[in-house]
Structures are given as C-alpha cells and as structure tokens.
Amino acid sequence: MITATGLTKRYGTHAAVDDLSFTVEPGRVTGFVGPNGAGKSTTMRMMVGLTRPDAGEVRYHGVRYGDLRHPARVVGAVLDPRSMHPGRSARNHLRAMAALSDIPSTRVEAVLVDVGLESAMDQRAGGFSLGMRQRLALAGALLGDPQVLLLDEPSNGLDPDGIRWLRNHLTAFAGRGGTVFVSSHLIGELAMFADDLVVVGDGRLLAAGPVEEFTAGQAVIVSAETPQPDDLVRILARSDLDVSVEVEGDRVVVHGATKAEVSELAFENGIRLTELSETTRSLEDSLLDMTGASARFASA
C-alpha cells in the first residue's frame, strides 16, 4: 500500500532522513520506531507533503500523495494533536475539516462517536485534555473513511484505558483491510499489537520486517535455586547442552538452555530445585541494542 523510496531531508549539514526506503503492507499494523532525533516525525511529514524531501518519494498504491484526487479519503494522518482552533467545538472543528476535504458533514457525528467523544461534541477544543485532543485528532483522520492511517505518537496523553481503546481500534482498522503506520516510543505497548516494524536510527533504516523476526531466537536465561548448586553446575557441564553458567550463592543462572532442559537434568540426577524460572529478552531490549549507537540523546 505504501512505498517509500530513497527519502532524504537535510537541514544544513545534518541529514534528518538519509536515503530511507521501506514498504507498509495493507491489513497490517506497522510500528515505526527509533530513538529521539531518528527522523521519524520528519519522515511522516514528508509522507503527507508537509515537508518537501530533498530526494526520494512516497507512493500510495503507486500514486504520490500530491497527485491523489481525494487525499483525505486515502490517507488519514495525526501528526500533531494540538493542530486545532482552541475556540472551536469538536463538532465545528470537524465540520471545517469536512468542508475543506469535500466530505459529507454526516461523517462528523459518526467519527466523534467512534472515538468516544459523543458527550463532548459541543465543548471547545481549548479545554480538552491531551488525551481528548488525541481522540479528536484521530476523529479528523477518520473523517474521509481512509484506507491508510498515519499516526505519530498517538498514545501520548492517553490513560491505560485509552491506550487499550487505541490498540483495539487500530487492530480492528487493519483487520478490515486498512493500512496502519504508527510511530511510538512505548515499545512494550507497540509489541502487543504491531504486525511489522520499521526501525530507524540517525535518519537511516536499521531493520524492517515482521515482529516475529525481531523476537525469534531471543536469548533465554534460566534461574535455578537449589541447595546443591555445585552438583547442578557439574551436571550441566557434563551434559550435551552448550551453556554458560553463573553461580550466585544457591542460585545458578544458566545461559543457553531452557527451563524444561534444566528441570529434566536436575530430576534425573536427584538435584532438588526450590525455584526455577525462565526469562527472555524483550523486544524493547533488542531494539535498544539495535538503535543504541545511533541515539542522539542517550541516558548515562
């Protein structure tokens, strides 16, 4: 549905986006991730013509955004939830948007209900919380009943219930064949519903593909507590498993084996375990490792 080819944008000597290419498939939620300053917002602005690229282009079903006859009916975007007149009511804000895009005004109330703002239709947007503005901005993106949603950090300001609502809404949109491209710094939350990821750092593509590719083969760490740590270490060393072991008192930490494998070895050799747990590195850990070298603003 979306094809970005060679996107490049420089500000002086700094390349905010550097020869960036990726595709976004229909019927799927694609997460757009990277550290602050990675070029995500600049990329999304170029995708809807708000920033002119120095090179490259974006096409929707083979058509550039500027050549779409009815762009609001193809692409709905939320890049800044504050981009609304504070003196207008939610209803009038959307009526103005509908008139500009030649969209029937009957869509206004429908999308306000869809995003849960039916009780605030006639309240001024200037009095809205950030979470309410996020919902109103999403309503504006949905006005044209688009095929694509482009959302830049849409969960900012939402409470846990709002984040769950957003997750379910975007999943349902993709389930109906829509295309969702969403940036977020909440990687753990994004991992719950994204199908694919596009990972950028310092304006360049670092990786792209299904979420499963990023989580497959994650290192497993097994922690076993036993009154016989020396015996367990000796048994592990004799086994066919390719493991490394650390001993911390009565706790044996095993890298390279599963909980089931450690449990079976202990049982077969009469080693009593008082605790056994298994953890894997999270998607967040993997992405932080991947983008760490390109982070412009990193914690100490």
Wavefront OBJ file of the C-alpha trace (Angstrom):
o trace
v 0.000 0.000 0.000
v 2.800 2.448 0.930
v 6.201 2.531 -0.718
v 8.867 4.991 0.451
v 11.915 5.157 -1.791
v 15.157 6.994 -1.048
v 13.633 9.626 1.245
v 16.233 12.229 2.145
v 15.931 15.503 4.040
v 18.791 17.723 5.168
v 18.792 20.759 7.408
v 22.115 22.433 6.773
v 24.787 19.789 7.177
v 22.551 17.481 9.224
v 20.695 14.671 7.441
v 17.437 14.278 9.363
v 16.447 11.477 6.957
v 19.095 9.742 4.882
v 18.134 7.628 1.821
v 15.301 5.887 3.688
v 13.294 3.185 1.894
v 10.588 0.867 3.246
v 7.166 -0.587 2.451
v 3.989 -0.776 4.535
v 1.554 -3.578 3.777
v -2.265 -3.343 3.862
v -4.200 -5.242 6.509
v -1.346 -4.881 8.996
v -0.193 -2.546 11.754
v 3.359 -1.366 11.131
v 5.262 0.233 14.002
v 7.759 2.987 13.213
v 10.389 3.053 15.958
v 13.697 4.661 16.751
v 15.281 6.960 19.333
v 14.504 10.668 19.626
v 16.051 12.502 16.693
v 15.986 9.405 14.459
v 13.918 11.184 11.797
v 10.517 9.604 12.431
v 8.451 12.802 12.527
v 10.284 14.301 9.542
v 9.621 11.112 7.580
v 5.916 11.153 8.394
v 5.636 14.828 7.429
v 7.232 14.016 4.065
v 4.724 11.196 3.616
v 1.821 13.695 3.534
v 3.505 16.614 1.792
v 4.043 18.828 4.845
v 7.812 18.683 4.363
v 9.399 18.586 0.941
v 12.057 15.868 0.599
v 15.410 16.758 -0.926
v 15.279 13.389 -2.687
v 13.037 10.351 -2.869
v 9.280 9.909 -2.834
v 6.341 8.139 -1.204
v 3.568 6.451 -3.169
v 0.193 5.074 -2.132
v -0.839 2.275 -4.461
v 1.652 3.755 -6.895
v 0.355 7.341 -6.633
v 2.239 10.210 -4.994
v 0.376 11.951 -2.193
v 0.256 15.254 -4.105
v -1.392 13.506 -7.060
v -4.196 11.864 -5.075
v -7.592 13.189 -6.225
v -9.126 12.872 -2.752
v -6.215 12.565 -0.296
v -8.400 12.583 2.846
v -10.216 9.524 1.501
v -6.963 7.656 1.049
v -4.770 8.845 3.939
v -5.818 9.954 7.413
v -2.960 11.454 9.424
v -2.406 12.550 13.006
v 0.958 14.279 13.276
v 0.154 16.911 15.918
v -2.904 16.612 18.193
v -2.670 20.336 19.012
v -3.430 21.450 15.445
v -6.961 22.634 16.127
v -8.514 26.022 16.891
v -8.983 26.206 20.683
v -12.147 28.290 20.342
v -13.991 25.804 18.144
v -16.071 22.952 19.448
v -15.114 19.436 18.491
v -18.113 19.305 16.170
v -17.270 22.571 14.406
v -13.600 21.671 14.107
v -14.547 18.528 12.200
v -17.187 20.336 10.153
v -14.480 22.715 8.913
v -12.206 19.795 8.079
v -15.013 18.021 6.248
v -15.819 21.124 4.179
v -12.154 21.557 3.172
v -11.932 17.941 2.014
v -15.379 17.743 0.368
v -16.539 15.134 2.887
v -20.247 14.887 3.838
v -20.933 16.575 7.186
v -22.845 13.459 8.248
v -19.461 11.865 8.918
v -18.751 14.337 11.744
v -21.002 12.875 14.409
v -20.220 9.331 13.282
v -16.476 9.690 13.886
v -16.956 11.570 17.162
v -18.992 8.636 18.423
v -16.376 6.254 17.035
v -13.583 7.846 19.121
v -15.694 8.211 22.258
v -16.250 11.979 22.192
v -20.030 11.971 21.722
v -20.552 13.649 25.118
v -18.007 16.393 24.310
v -19.109 17.274 20.759
v -20.022 20.847 21.651
v -17.173 21.551 24.054
v -14.361 23.842 22.936
v -11.179 22.054 21.971
v -9.144 24.558 24.011
v -10.496 22.961 27.174
v -9.665 19.418 26.134
v -7.015 17.333 27.880
v -4.173 15.977 25.730
v -5.905 12.599 25.650
v -9.160 14.182 24.400
v -7.228 16.121 21.754
v -5.633 12.853 20.633
v -9.111 11.372 20.188
v -10.331 14.444 18.299
v -7.277 14.349 16.040
v -7.963 10.675 15.291
v -11.581 11.547 14.513
v -10.290 14.049 11.972
v -8.084 11.381 10.400
v -11.074 9.058 10.125
v -13.399 11.647 8.535
v -12.762 10.552 4.962
v -13.070 6.848 5.801
v -9.456 6.448 4.620
v -7.557 3.358 3.544
v -4.428 4.403 5.473
v -3.800 5.808 8.957
v -0.512 7.602 9.667
v -0.178 8.304 13.388
v 2.759 9.975 15.126
v 2.867 9.032 18.836
v -0.933 8.692 19.121
v -0.851 7.264 22.652
v 0.692 10.398 24.195
v -1.636 11.687 26.899
v -3.893 8.634 26.920
v -4.605 6.824 30.169
v -4.307 2.990 30.293
v -7.941 2.557 29.234
v -7.400 4.983 26.352
v -4.274 3.150 25.231
v -6.169 -0.137 25.202
v -9.001 1.506 23.249
v -6.493 2.850 20.703
v -4.813 -0.536 20.371
v -8.129 -2.270 19.738
v -9.249 0.442 17.311
v -6.090 0.227 15.191
v -6.133 -3.572 15.213
v -9.755 -3.560 14.034
v -8.953 -0.984 11.319
v -6.169 -3.205 9.974
v -8.421 -6.240 10.312
v -10.833 -4.613 7.854
v -8.011 -4.318 5.324
v -6.745 -0.879 6.326
v -3.085 0.095 6.491
v -1.736 1.454 9.793
v 1.653 3.141 10.139
v 2.216 4.285 13.711
v 5.245 5.688 15.499
v 5.645 5.178 19.221
v 8.300 5.303 21.913
v 6.247 2.829 24.000
v 7.856 -0.270 22.507
v 6.314 -2.657 25.017
v 2.853 -1.356 24.174
v 3.545 -1.408 20.425
v 4.727 -5.018 20.668
v 1.240 -6.009 21.837
v -0.463 -5.200 18.532
v 2.060 -4.364 15.778
v 2.499 -6.904 12.989
v 5.602 -5.352 11.412
v 8.321 -2.909 12.416
v 10.376 -0.306 10.591
v 13.372 0.627 12.758
v 15.369 3.800 12.079
v 18.370 5.440 13.663
v 20.103 8.699 12.762
v 17.792 9.043 9.753
v 18.690 5.681 8.237
v 16.905 2.341 8.031
v 18.295 -0.148 10.543
v 15.849 -3.024 10.064
v 12.364 -3.836 8.786
v 10.186 -6.913 8.924
v 7.581 -8.839 10.933
v 7.751 -8.505 14.716
v 8.433 -12.257 14.920
v 11.774 -11.728 13.172
v 12.860 -9.364 15.937
v 11.809 -11.691 18.755
v 12.817 -15.057 17.237
v 15.913 -16.609 18.724
v 15.959 -14.319 21.739
v 18.389 -15.484 24.377
v 16.775 -17.473 27.190
v 18.037 -17.128 30.754
v 17.156 -19.792 33.330
v 17.499 -19.111 37.039
v 17.566 -22.163 39.334
v 17.735 -22.009 43.107
v 18.991 -25.185 44.783
v 20.735 -26.318 47.970
v 23.088 -28.238 45.630
v 24.464 -25.531 43.303
v 27.841 -27.233 42.790
v 26.157 -30.500 41.800
v 23.902 -28.709 39.298
v 26.861 -26.891 37.739
v 28.756 -30.187 37.406
v 25.782 -31.932 35.768
v 25.294 -29.076 33.336
v 28.985 -29.197 32.384
v 28.703 -32.933 31.609
v 25.536 -32.543 29.540
v 25.278 -32.121 25.792
v 23.954 -28.583 26.275
v 26.091 -25.677 25.106
v 25.615 -23.474 28.162
v 27.380 -20.870 30.250
v 26.741 -20.781 33.973
v 26.979 -18.212 36.740
v 26.685 -19.081 40.429
v 25.329 -16.607 42.963
v 25.146 -18.424 46.303
v 22.362 -21.004 45.994
v 21.252 -19.567 42.656
v 22.548 -20.929 39.363
v 21.986 -18.746 36.297
v 22.095 -20.707 33.047
v 22.504 -19.175 29.584
v 21.774 -21.378 26.569
v 19.245 -23.834 27.998
v 15.511 -23.833 28.556
v 13.718 -24.267 31.869
v 12.490 -27.690 30.747
v 16.026 -28.860 29.963
v 17.421 -27.716 33.323
v 14.466 -29.226 35.179
v 14.891 -32.598 33.430
v 18.631 -32.754 34.180
v 18.056 -31.894 37.829
v 15.301 -34.511 38.194
v 17.323 -37.263 36.520
v 20.297 -36.601 38.818
v 18.415 -36.198 42.093
v 19.098 -32.462 42.459
v 16.416 -30.647 44.423
v 15.256 -27.326 42.981
v 13.479 -24.855 45.240
v 12.862 -22.317 42.477
v 13.093 -22.380 38.692
v 12.288 -19.512 36.327
v 12.904 -18.578 32.722
v 13.120 -15.140 31.118
v 13.758 -13.912 27.605
v 14.993 -10.532 26.478
v 12.148 -8.250 25.499
v 11.534 -6.645 22.142
v 12.399 -3.363 23.834
v 15.825 -4.709 24.848
v 16.519 -5.877 21.290
v 15.517 -2.567 19.731
v 17.506 -0.559 22.264
v 20.567 -2.638 21.410
v 19.930 -2.075 17.718
v 19.443 1.697 17.978
v 21.814 2.473 20.842
v 24.731 3.501 18.652
v 22.553 5.961 16.714
v 20.790 7.576 19.720
v 21.464 11.314 19.787
v 20.099 11.750 23.302
v 21.071 8.769 25.489
v 20.870 8.331 29.236
v 24.090 7.891 31.170
l 1 2 3 4 5 6 7 8 9 10 11 12 13 14 15 16 17 18 19 20 21 22 23 24 25 26 27 28 29 30 31 32 33 34 35 36 37 38 39 40 41 42 43 44 45 46 47 48 49 50 51 52 53 54 55 56 57 58 59 60 61 62 63 64 65 66 67 68 69 70 71 72 73 74 75 76 77 78 79 80 81 82 83 84 85 86 87 88 89 90 91 92 93 94 95 96 97 98 99 100 101 102 103 104 105 106 107 108 109 110 111 112 113 114 115 116 117 118 119 120 121 122 123 124 125 126 127 128 129 130 131 132 133 134 135 136 137 138 139 140 141 142 143 144 145 146 147 148 149 150 151 152 153 154 155 156 157 158 159 160 161 162 163 164 165 166 167 168 169 170 171 172 173 174 175 176 177 178 179 180 181 182 183 184 185 186 187 188 189 190 191 192 193 194 195 196 197 198 199 200 201 202 203 204 205 206 207 208 209 210 211 212 213 214 215 216 217 218 219 220 221 222 223 224 225 226 227 228 229 230 231 232 233 234 235 236 237 238 239 240 241 242 243 244 245 246 247 248 249 250 251 252 253 254 255 256 257 258 259 260 261 262 263 264 265 266 267 268 269 270 271 272 273 274 275 276 277 278 279 280 281 282 283 284 285 286 287 288 289 290 291 292 293 294 295 296 297 298 299 300
